[in-house]
């Protein structure tokens, strides 16, 4: 359940950033969202919404939105040319982004996806699980665990990137020299 939320937020955030970097070509918004494609049985929809509630999905979405913003804000900032405008633009972008990315809309998407992937019987089984002490521990522990794993993954990825670059440059002195020459040319004078 939490994986869906992470993937959805990652997709939405990257799509928003791509749209912001290329405002001349806005992305097409399709009416064929999961919620628009099918009508969900009202009893099953109520069960799914109850599941999302007992699983703390809204709180997880909000926490992951904050975590995602913290991790991508430096990338958005660095993707823009330097200048005094940049920090204000990034802050305003995220403010506007949050106003458009409503938790309720994400929950509606989750309802449609759960409807597609789980029977009502399975949904009811998940509700029972999330109401147990272990289920409640999952609800309280998984957001923190997910954030920690995200940080660990970032650290691991950064270290792997540094190591790979050092290995490539040490194995190819001609490329290392070209990089150094290019760095000197582009350095501010």
N, CA, C and O of each residue as an XYZ file, in Angstrom:
756
protein
N       0.827     -1.176      0.000
C       0.000      0.000      0.000
C       0.874      1.244      0.000
O       0.611      2.178     -0.758
N       1.894      1.276      0.822
C       2.755      2.448      0.914
C       3.587      2.603     -0.362
O       3.911      3.724     -0.756
N       3.931      1.501     -1.000
C       4.687      1.559     -2.247
C       3.888      2.318     -3.301
O       4.453      3.124     -4.042
N       2.572      2.070     -3.377
C       1.731      2.804     -4.330
C       1.854      4.294     -4.086
O       2.006      5.075     -5.026
N       1.789      4.689     -2.821
C       1.846      6.097     -2.483
C       3.183      6.702     -2.895
O       3.218      7.787     -3.475
N       4.272      6.019     -2.605
C       5.596      6.504     -2.980
C       5.698      6.657     -4.491
O       6.156      7.690     -4.979
N       5.280      5.646     -5.231
C       5.361      5.711     -6.692
C       4.478      6.804     -7.258
O       4.878      7.509     -8.184
N       3.292      6.949     -6.714
C       2.380      7.988     -7.204
C       2.962      9.371     -6.967
O       2.929     10.222     -7.856
N       3.497      9.598     -5.773
C       4.088     10.905     -5.490
C       5.312     11.169     -6.346
O       5.509     12.283     -6.831
N       6.132     10.149     -6.531
C       7.313     10.319     -7.380
C       6.914     10.670     -8.794
O       7.494     11.567     -9.406
N       5.916      9.959     -9.318
C       5.442     10.222    -10.676
C       4.873     11.624    -10.795
O       5.206     12.365    -11.720
N       4.006     11.984     -9.846
C       3.374     13.302     -9.898
C       4.399     14.418     -9.773
O       4.315     15.421    -10.482
N       5.357     14.255     -8.884
C       6.359     15.283     -8.690
C       7.248     15.418     -9.917
O       7.529     16.533    -10.357
N       7.695     14.292    -10.476
C       8.553     14.386    -11.662
C       7.783     14.943    -12.843
O       8.342     15.693    -13.644
N       6.504     14.591    -12.967
C       5.696     15.146    -14.047
C       5.516     16.645    -13.866
O       5.541     17.399    -14.839
N       5.335     17.075    -12.634
C       5.174     18.506    -12.370
C       6.446     19.267    -12.698
O       6.395     20.355    -13.271
N       7.576     18.701    -12.337
C       8.847     19.370    -12.612
C       9.090     19.441    -14.112
O       9.533     20.471    -14.621
N       8.805     18.357    -14.822
C       8.963     18.384    -16.271
C       8.047     19.418    -16.893
O       8.442     20.124    -17.821
N       6.832     19.512    -16.392
C       5.902     20.519    -16.895
C       6.381     21.924    -16.593
O       6.209     22.829    -17.409
N       6.980     22.114    -15.428
C       7.480     23.431    -15.056
C       8.686     23.821    -15.905
O       8.871     24.996    -16.222
N       9.503     22.840    -16.271
C      10.678     23.142    -17.079
C      10.334     23.355    -18.542
O      11.129     23.935    -19.282
N       9.158     22.895    -18.974
C       8.738     23.065    -20.359
C       7.288     23.565    -20.391
O       6.391     22.838    -20.817
N       7.055     24.828    -19.932
C       5.690     25.316    -19.833
C       5.027     25.535    -21.182
O       3.801     25.633    -21.249
N       5.800     25.615    -22.260
C       5.218     25.819    -23.578
C       4.437     24.595    -24.040
O       3.538     24.708    -24.873
N       4.773     23.444    -23.510
C       4.103     22.208    -23.909
C       3.488     21.563    -22.674
O       4.081     20.654    -22.093
N       2.296     22.025    -22.261
C       1.694     21.445    -21.061
C       1.293     20.003    -21.295
O       0.896     19.640    -22.402
N       1.393     19.170    -20.254
C       1.009     17.775    -20.400
C      -0.494     17.652    -20.606
O      -1.283     18.442    -20.088
N      -0.856     16.656    -21.363
C      -2.278     16.414    -21.601
C      -2.887     15.810    -20.343
O      -2.335     14.882    -19.752
N      -4.019     16.344    -19.950
C      -4.735     15.801    -18.797
C      -5.882     14.987    -19.348
O      -6.745     15.499    -20.061
N      -5.878     13.739    -19.014
C      -6.858     12.817    -19.567
C      -8.011     12.602    -18.611
O      -7.823     12.501    -17.398
N      -9.192     12.535    -19.166
C     -10.353     12.210    -18.336
C     -10.400     10.720    -18.039
O     -11.265     10.255    -17.297
N      -9.465      9.968    -18.622
C      -9.464      8.516    -18.434
C      -8.653      8.128    -17.209
O      -7.910      7.148    -17.239
N      -8.792      8.891    -16.133
C      -8.147      8.499    -14.891
C      -8.837      7.248    -14.381
O      -9.950      6.941    -14.806
N      -8.191      6.519    -13.472
C      -8.830      5.295    -12.979
C     -10.234      5.548    -12.439
O     -11.133      4.734    -12.653
N     -10.431      6.660    -11.746
C     -11.746      6.935    -11.177
C     -12.789      7.178    -12.263
O     -13.959      6.834    -12.095
N     -12.363      7.771    -13.375
C     -13.299      8.070    -14.453
C     -13.593      6.844    -15.314
O     -14.630      6.786    -15.975
N     -12.692      5.870    -15.313
C     -12.857      4.697    -16.176
C     -13.911      3.733    -15.693
O     -14.579      3.091    -16.504
N     -14.075      3.617    -14.397
C     -15.005      2.606    -13.914
C     -15.800      3.141    -12.742
O     -15.332      3.975    -11.966
N     -16.989      2.647    -12.643
C     -17.820      2.955    -11.484
C     -17.596      1.834    -10.484
O     -17.726      0.653    -10.808
N     -17.263      2.218     -9.288
C     -16.977      1.244     -8.242
C     -18.261      0.971     -7.465
O     -19.046      1.879     -7.188
N     -18.453     -0.286     -7.125
C     -19.581     -0.665     -6.288
C     -19.503      0.170     -5.005
O     -18.466      0.175     -4.342
N     -20.575      0.871     -4.647
C     -20.528      1.765     -3.482
C     -20.104      1.068     -2.182
O     -19.387      1.658     -1.375
N     -20.534     -0.162     -1.975
C     -20.147     -0.879     -0.748
C     -18.641     -1.167     -0.758
O     -17.967     -1.019      0.262
N     -18.126     -1.577     -1.915
C     -16.685     -1.844     -2.018
C     -15.903     -0.544     -1.866
O     -14.863     -0.522     -1.208
N     -16.391      0.535     -2.466
C     -15.703      1.828     -2.320
C     -15.640      2.236     -0.857
O     -14.608      2.718     -0.389
N     -16.729      2.046     -0.138
C     -16.750      2.376      1.296
C     -15.724      1.529      2.043
O     -15.032      2.033      2.929
N     -15.620      0.246      1.693
C     -14.616     -0.622      2.327
C     -13.199     -0.148      2.011
O     -12.336     -0.122      2.889
N     -12.966      0.222      0.763
C     -11.622      0.690      0.378
C     -11.289      1.971      1.137
O     -10.186      2.105      1.667
N     -12.214      2.896      1.195
C     -11.964      4.152      1.926
C     -11.720      3.871      3.414
O     -10.884      4.523      4.040
N     -12.445      2.906      3.973
C     -12.213      2.528      5.368
C     -10.800      1.947      5.521
O     -10.094      2.269      6.476
N     -10.398      1.100      4.587
C      -9.045      0.541      4.603
C      -8.003      1.652      4.553
O      -7.060      1.653      5.344
N      -8.164      2.596      3.632
C      -7.208      3.694      3.512
C      -7.152      4.502      4.798
O      -6.095      5.008      5.176
N      -8.296      4.623      5.471
C      -8.343      5.347      6.736
C      -7.609      4.595      7.838
O      -6.764      5.172      8.522
N      -7.924      3.302      8.021
C      -7.271      2.553      9.111
C      -5.790      2.338      8.836
O      -5.009      2.128      9.764
N      -5.402      2.390      7.568
C      -3.985      2.233      7.224
C      -3.232      3.556      7.300
O      -2.016      3.587      7.109
N      -3.941      4.651      7.579
C      -3.276      5.947      7.715
C      -2.721      6.483      6.413
O      -1.713      7.190      6.410
N      -3.360      6.158      5.318
C      -2.831      6.508      4.006
C      -2.729      8.019      3.791
O      -1.759      8.484      3.192
N      -3.699      8.791      4.262
C      -3.647     10.248      4.075
C      -2.413     10.837      4.756
O      -1.734     11.689      4.183
N      -2.125     10.387      5.968
C      -0.946     10.884      6.688
C       0.335     10.475      5.974
O       1.294     11.244      5.911
N       0.344      9.258      5.438
C       1.523      8.796      4.699
C       1.726      9.639      3.446
O       2.855     10.011      3.125
N       0.649      9.940      2.741
C       0.753     10.771      1.540
C       1.357     12.126      1.898
O       2.256     12.611      1.210
N       0.870     12.724      2.956
C       1.377     14.033      3.364
C       2.843     13.956      3.777
O       3.633     14.832      3.425
N       3.210     12.922      4.514
C       4.599     12.764      4.941
C       5.505     12.527      3.752
O       6.594     13.097      3.677
N       5.072     11.693      2.823
C       5.886     11.408      1.651
C       5.985     12.613      0.725
O       7.005     12.802      0.062
N       4.946     13.420      0.675
C       5.006     14.650     -0.112
C       6.094     15.560      0.441
O       6.896     16.107     -0.316
N       6.120     15.723      1.764
C       7.159     16.551      2.389
C       8.546     15.965      2.144
O       9.483     16.687      1.804
N       8.666     14.660      2.320
C       9.956     13.991      2.130
C      10.429     14.104      0.683
O      11.604     14.363      0.424
N       9.508     13.910     -0.251
C       9.853     14.011     -1.664
C      10.291     15.430     -1.999
O      11.266     15.631     -2.724
N       9.572     16.409     -1.470
C       9.949     17.799     -1.719
C      11.355     18.083     -1.205
O      12.154     18.714     -1.897
N      11.659     17.622     -0.002
C      12.985     17.857      0.568
C      14.074     17.232     -0.286
O      15.160     17.797     -0.419
N      13.792     16.065     -0.869
C      14.829     15.399     -1.652
C      14.966     15.975     -3.053
O      16.058     15.954     -3.620
N      13.869     16.495     -3.630
C      13.987     16.998     -5.003
C      14.173     18.503     -5.088
O      14.538     19.019     -6.144
N      13.930     19.213     -4.002
C      14.070     20.670     -4.036
C      15.471     21.093     -4.484
O      15.589     22.002     -5.305
N      16.529     20.469     -3.976
C      17.864     20.853     -4.469
C      18.042     20.573     -5.972
O      18.709     21.336     -6.670
N      17.448     19.487     -6.462
C      17.565     19.175     -7.892
C      16.833     20.217     -8.732
O      17.330     20.640     -9.777
N      15.645     20.632     -8.271
C      14.892     21.656     -8.992
C      15.690     22.958     -8.984
O      15.812     23.624    -10.012
N      16.222     23.312     -7.839
C      17.004     24.546     -7.712
C      18.206     24.505     -8.649
O      18.463     25.470     -9.369
N      18.934     23.411     -8.647
C      20.144     23.304     -9.476
C      19.836     23.197    -10.957
O      20.704     23.459    -11.790
N      18.596     22.810    -11.303
C      18.232     22.717    -12.713
C      17.965     24.093    -13.322
O      17.895     24.235    -14.543
N      17.818     25.094    -12.474
C      17.553     26.458    -12.942
C      18.844     27.266    -12.982
O      19.735     27.050    -12.161
N      18.951     28.182    -13.915
C      20.159     29.026    -13.965
C      20.296     29.833    -12.670
O      19.294     30.248    -12.087
N      21.528     30.054    -12.224
C      21.742     30.815    -10.986
C      21.177     32.229    -11.101
O      21.088     32.799    -12.188
N      20.807     32.763     -9.974
C      20.312     34.128     -9.911
C      19.535     34.342     -8.632
O      19.136     33.390     -7.962
N      19.324     35.611     -8.301
C      18.618     35.945     -7.075
C      17.169     35.482     -7.091
O      16.572     35.288     -6.032
N      16.600     35.302     -8.271
C      15.209     34.900     -8.434
C      14.960     33.439     -8.020
O      13.848     33.067     -7.644
N      16.019     32.624     -8.098
C      15.871     31.167     -8.076
C      15.190     30.634     -6.814
O      14.245     29.852     -6.918
N      15.642     31.035     -5.640
C      15.055     30.507     -4.405
C      13.584     30.877     -4.295
O      12.757     30.057     -3.897
N      13.262     32.113     -4.650
C      11.859     32.541     -4.590
C      11.014     31.746     -5.583
O       9.902     31.334     -5.253
N      11.527     31.527     -6.793
C      10.802     30.757     -7.797
C      10.540     29.334     -7.308
O       9.425     28.828     -7.437
N      11.548     28.697     -6.755
C      11.394     27.323     -6.270
C      10.390     27.274     -5.122
O       9.537     26.387     -5.085
N      10.485     28.223     -4.182
C       9.520     28.248     -3.069
C       8.098     28.446     -3.583
O       7.177     27.760     -3.138
N       7.912     29.377     -4.516
C       6.583     29.628     -5.076
C       6.078     28.423     -5.866
O       4.893     28.095     -5.828
N       6.998     27.766     -6.587
C       6.622     26.564     -7.332
C       6.061     25.504     -6.392
O       4.992     24.950     -6.647
N       6.781     25.220     -5.305
C       6.321     24.175     -4.391
C       5.046     24.587     -3.665
O       4.193     23.746     -3.382
N       4.913     25.861     -3.366
C       3.671     26.343     -2.755
C       2.492     26.093     -3.700
O       1.456     25.579     -3.279
N       2.650     26.453     -4.956
C       1.587     26.266     -5.940
C       1.361     24.779     -6.204
O       0.224     24.326     -6.341
N       2.451     24.032     -6.273
C       2.363     22.591     -6.495
C       1.519     21.930     -5.410
O       0.651     21.108     -5.705
N       1.776     22.294     -4.147
C       1.014     21.715     -3.037
C      -0.463     22.096     -3.122
O      -1.334     21.302     -2.765
N      -0.739     23.297     -3.590
C      -2.142     23.705     -3.689
C      -2.878     22.902     -4.756
O      -4.099     22.759     -4.687
N      -2.162     22.384     -5.729
C      -2.771     21.607     -6.802
C      -2.775     20.107     -6.523
O      -3.583     19.371     -7.088
N      -1.883     19.660     -5.662
C      -1.767     18.237     -5.353
C      -2.533     17.950     -4.067
O      -1.962     17.931     -2.976
N      -3.802     17.732     -4.213
C      -4.696     17.532     -3.088
C      -4.649     16.075     -2.636
O      -4.725     15.155     -3.450
N      -4.523     15.886     -1.333
C      -4.505     14.536     -0.769
C      -5.778     13.775     -1.138
O      -5.725     12.575     -1.407
N      -6.913     14.461     -1.152
C      -8.177     13.809     -1.503
C      -8.115     13.236     -2.920
O      -8.597     12.129     -3.159
N      -7.529     13.976     -3.855
C      -7.412     13.472     -5.228
C      -6.548     12.215     -5.284
O      -6.863     11.272     -6.009
N      -5.464     12.206     -4.521
C      -4.609     11.013     -4.488
C      -5.349      9.834     -3.860
O      -5.202      8.696     -4.305
N      -6.137     10.107     -2.835
C      -6.921      9.036     -2.220
C      -7.964      8.498     -3.198
O      -8.217      7.294     -3.238
N      -8.571      9.393     -3.988
C      -9.524      8.938     -5.006
C      -8.836      8.024     -6.023
O      -9.401      7.014     -6.442
N      -7.620      8.388     -6.412
C      -6.862      7.523     -7.333
C      -6.559      6.177     -6.676
O      -6.628      5.128     -7.316
N      -6.223      6.229     -5.388
C      -5.931      4.988     -4.664
C      -7.167      4.097     -4.611
O      -7.058      2.879     -4.754
N      -8.334      4.688     -4.408
C      -9.573      3.899     -4.363
C      -9.736      3.144     -5.680
O     -10.031      1.949     -5.686
N      -9.545      3.846     -6.786
C      -9.699      3.204     -8.095
C      -8.677      2.084     -8.290
O      -9.019      1.024     -8.814
N      -7.445      2.302     -7.881
C      -6.405      1.274     -8.043
C      -6.675      0.071     -7.146
O      -6.490     -1.069     -7.571
N      -7.103      0.308     -5.930
C      -7.434     -0.805     -5.047
C      -8.601     -1.599     -5.613
O      -8.627     -2.826     -5.526
N      -9.564     -0.894     -6.193
C     -10.704     -1.572     -6.816
C     -10.231     -2.477     -7.947
O     -10.737     -3.587     -8.110
N      -9.271     -2.010     -8.718
C      -8.752     -2.795     -9.840
C      -7.963     -4.022     -9.389
O      -7.948     -5.041    -10.080
N      -7.312     -3.926     -8.238
C      -6.349     -4.951     -7.846
C      -6.773     -5.868     -6.702
O      -6.145     -6.901     -6.472
N      -7.823     -5.503     -5.991
C      -8.237     -6.317     -4.849
C      -9.747     -6.556     -4.906
O     -10.523     -5.680     -5.288
N     -10.128     -7.745     -4.520
C     -11.568     -8.034     -4.378
C     -12.050     -7.391     -3.085
O     -11.249     -6.991     -2.240
N     -13.361     -7.297     -2.942
C     -13.907     -6.730     -1.708
C     -13.534     -7.612     -0.518
O     -13.282     -7.110      0.577
N     -13.500     -8.907     -0.732
C     -13.108     -9.831      0.344
C     -11.661     -9.555      0.786
O     -11.366     -9.556      1.981
N     -10.768     -9.320     -0.176
C      -9.371     -9.017      0.159
C      -9.269     -7.678      0.892
O      -8.497     -7.542      1.841
N     -10.047     -6.697      0.450
C     -10.065     -5.396      1.126
C     -10.490     -5.571      2.587
O      -9.885     -4.996      3.491
N     -11.525     -6.361      2.802
C     -12.002     -6.602      4.165
C     -10.936     -7.321      4.999
O     -10.789     -7.051      6.191
N     -10.202     -8.228      4.370
C      -9.105     -8.903      5.072
C      -8.002     -7.929      5.462
O      -7.438     -8.028      6.551
N      -7.696     -6.990      4.573
C      -6.686     -5.967      4.884
C      -7.158     -5.056      6.017
O      -6.365     -4.663      6.873
N      -8.444     -4.723      6.021
C      -8.991     -3.902      7.111
C      -8.797     -4.624      8.440
O      -8.352     -4.028      9.421
N      -9.133     -5.904      8.462
C      -8.957     -6.691      9.690
C      -7.498     -6.661     10.125
O      -7.201     -6.455     11.302
N      -6.577     -6.870      9.166
C      -5.152     -6.851      9.503
C      -4.744     -5.503     10.092
O      -4.093     -5.460     11.137
N      -5.115     -4.408      9.438
C      -4.687     -3.089      9.911
C      -5.315     -2.687     11.228
O      -4.870     -1.721     11.849
N      -6.342     -3.405     11.674
C      -6.934     -3.127     12.977
C      -6.290     -3.966     14.085
O      -6.617     -3.790     15.259
N      -5.378     -4.875     13.725
C      -4.666     -5.668     14.730
C      -3.490     -4.855     15.276
O      -3.100     -3.852     14.677
N      -2.928     -5.279     16.400
C      -1.738     -4.577     16.910
C      -0.588     -4.562     15.887
O       0.090     -3.546     15.738
N      -0.368     -5.676     15.190
C       0.685     -5.686     14.176
C       0.358     -4.720     13.040
O       1.235     -3.996     12.568
N      -0.883     -4.706     12.605
C      -1.291     -3.774     11.551
C      -1.084     -2.334     11.977
O      -0.628     -1.512     11.183
N      -1.414     -2.019     13.220
C      -1.207     -0.660     13.720
C       0.281     -0.329     13.835
O       0.686      0.816     13.632
N       1.091     -1.341     14.163
C       2.537     -1.106     14.197
C       3.042     -0.799     12.786
O       3.885      0.080     12.603
N       2.530     -1.516     11.801
C       2.895     -1.248     10.409
C       2.530      0.188     10.048
O       3.325      0.899      9.434
N       1.322      0.614     10.431
C       0.854      1.969     10.129
C       1.787      3.015     10.725
O       2.109      4.007     10.070
N       2.221      2.800     11.959
C       3.055      3.808     12.617
C       4.527      3.705     12.237
O       5.240      4.709     12.257
N       4.989      2.516     11.893
C       6.404      2.309     11.611
C       6.766      2.507     10.143
O       7.845      3.014      9.836
N       5.888      2.118      9.245
C       6.225      2.119      7.823
C       6.581      3.496      7.257
O       7.510      3.574      6.453
N       5.903      4.581      7.624
C       6.325      5.877      7.074
C       7.760      6.242      7.461
O       8.533      6.712      6.626
N       8.106      6.025      8.719
C       9.473      6.312      9.179
C      10.463      5.383      8.473
O      11.517      5.821      8.014
N      10.117      4.115      8.393
C      10.967      3.140      7.726
C      11.159      3.507      6.253
O      12.270      3.426      5.730
N      10.082      3.907      5.592
C      10.160      4.293      4.187
C      11.078      5.496      4.005
O      11.895      5.524      3.084
N      10.944      6.498      4.889
C      11.798      7.689      4.812
C      13.260      7.319      5.041
O      14.147      7.813      4.345
N      13.508      6.448      6.017
C      14.883      6.015      6.290
C      15.463      5.258      5.100
O      16.617      5.469      4.727
N      14.663      4.380      4.506
C      15.133      3.635      3.341
C      15.383      4.562      2.153
O      16.316      4.351      1.377
N      14.549      5.582      2.018
C      14.753      6.560      0.947
C      16.079      7.291      1.155
O      16.839      7.469      0.203
N      16.362      7.713      2.379
C      17.633      8.379      2.679
C      18.807      7.430      2.467
O      19.826      7.819      1.896
N      18.670      6.186      2.924
C      19.725      5.198      2.728
C      19.984      4.980      1.246
O      21.135      4.902      0.816
N      18.909      4.881      0.464
C      19.046      4.694     -0.982
C      19.730      5.872     -1.644
O      20.560      5.695     -2.536
N      19.385      7.080     -1.207
C      20.040      8.264     -1.757
C      21.527      8.255     -1.435
O      22.360      8.511     -2.304
N      21.855      7.959     -0.186
C      23.265      7.920      0.225
C      24.030      6.857     -0.553
O      25.139      7.096     -1.031
N      23.424      5.684     -0.672
C      24.062      4.602     -1.413
C      24.255      4.996     -2.881
O      25.308      4.749     -3.469
N      23.222      5.610     -3.457
C      23.314      6.045     -4.855
C      24.380      7.112     -5.054
O      25.114      7.080     -6.042
N      24.470      8.060     -4.122
C      25.497      9.100     -4.226
C      26.886      8.497     -4.133
O      27.775      8.851     -4.908
N      27.076      7.584     -3.181
C      28.386      6.951     -3.034
C      28.734      6.130     -4.263
O      29.868      6.174     -4.740
N      27.762      5.376     -4.782
C      28.009      4.579     -5.986
C      28.346      5.485     -7.164
O      29.215      5.156     -7.972
N      27.666      6.619     -7.263
C      27.946      7.575     -8.338
C      29.343      8.155     -8.233
O      30.060      8.250     -9.229
N      29.732      8.546     -7.019
C      31.092      9.075     -6.812
C      32.134      8.013     -7.159
O      33.092      8.282     -7.884
N      31.935      6.801     -6.633
C      32.895      5.726     -6.888
C      32.996      5.413     -8.374
O      34.096      5.232     -8.895
N      31.861      5.346     -9.060
C      31.867      5.042    -10.493
C      32.604      6.131    -11.266
O      33.399      5.833    -12.157
N      32.341      7.396    -10.925
C      33.003      8.496    -11.628
C      34.505      8.462    -11.386
O      35.283      8.646    -12.322
N      34.927      8.230    -10.144
C      36.361      8.162     -9.851
C      37.029      7.014    -10.602
O      38.142      7.158    -11.109
N      36.341      5.871    -10.670
C      36.901      4.723    -11.387
C      37.025      5.021    -12.884
O      38.037      4.698    -13.507
N      35.992      5.635    -13.449
C      36.037      5.966    -14.884
C      37.172      6.950    -15.148
O      37.954      6.762    -16.079
N      37.263      7.997    -14.331
C      38.289      9.020    -14.557
C      39.695      8.473    -14.326
O      40.627      8.842    -15.042
N      39.860      7.590    -13.327
C      41.195      7.021    -13.096
C      41.565      6.028    -14.192
O      42.747      5.844    -14.486
N      40.585      5.395    -14.791
C      40.849      4.447    -15.869
C      40.992      5.094    -17.240
O      41.460      4.461    -18.186
N      40.594      6.341    -17.342
C      40.649      7.064    -18.623
C      41.213      8.463    -18.394
O      40.462      9.437    -18.343
N      42.537      8.563    -18.256
C      43.156      9.866    -17.967
C      42.853     10.923    -19.034
O      42.810     12.115    -18.730
N      42.644     10.492    -20.277
C      42.337     11.462    -21.327
C      40.985     12.137    -21.063
O      40.833     13.336    -21.294
N      40.022     11.375    -20.588
C      38.711     11.944    -20.267
C      38.830     12.832    -19.031
O      38.205     13.891    -18.969
N      39.627     12.413    -18.048
C      39.832     13.216    -16.845
C      40.450     14.565    -17.203
O      40.063     15.595    -16.651
N      41.414     14.557    -18.130
C      42.029     15.816    -18.559
C      41.020     16.692    -19.305
O      40.986     17.906    -19.106
N      40.210     16.087    -20.149
C      39.191     16.847    -20.883
C      38.173     17.459    -19.917
O      37.736     18.593    -20.110
N      37.804     16.721    -18.898
C      36.879     17.233    -17.896
C      37.503     18.413    -17.155
O      36.854     19.435    -16.936
N      38.742     18.261    -16.780
C      39.426     19.332    -16.063
C      39.531     20.579    -16.941
O      39.309     21.690    -16.460
N      39.865     20.413    -18.211
C      39.963     21.545    -19.135
C      38.595     22.216    -19.311
O      38.506     23.443    -19.331
N      37.545     21.425    -19.436
C      36.205     21.977    -19.597
C      35.767     22.723    -18.330
O      35.074     23.737    -18.412
N      36.171     22.221    -17.173
C      35.824     22.867    -15.922
C      36.481     24.225    -15.813
O      35.869     25.180    -15.335
N      37.726     24.317    -16.253
C      38.445     25.605    -16.191
C      37.824     26.614    -17.145
O      37.749     27.802    -16.833
N      37.372     26.141    -18.321
C      36.759     27.036    -19.301
C      35.429     27.600    -18.796
O      35.110     28.763    -19.044
N      34.662     26.779    -18.093
C      33.329     27.203    -17.668
C      33.323     27.884    -16.299
O      32.289     28.399    -15.872
N      34.466     27.893    -15.605
C      34.533     28.514    -14.285
C      34.371     30.036    -14.425
O      34.924     30.635    -15.348
N      33.609     30.664    -13.504
C      33.420     32.119    -13.577
C      34.757     32.831    -13.352
O      35.586     32.402    -12.550
N      34.932     33.908    -14.072
C      36.211     34.650    -13.979
C      36.018     35.967    -13.342
O      36.976     36.722    -13.182
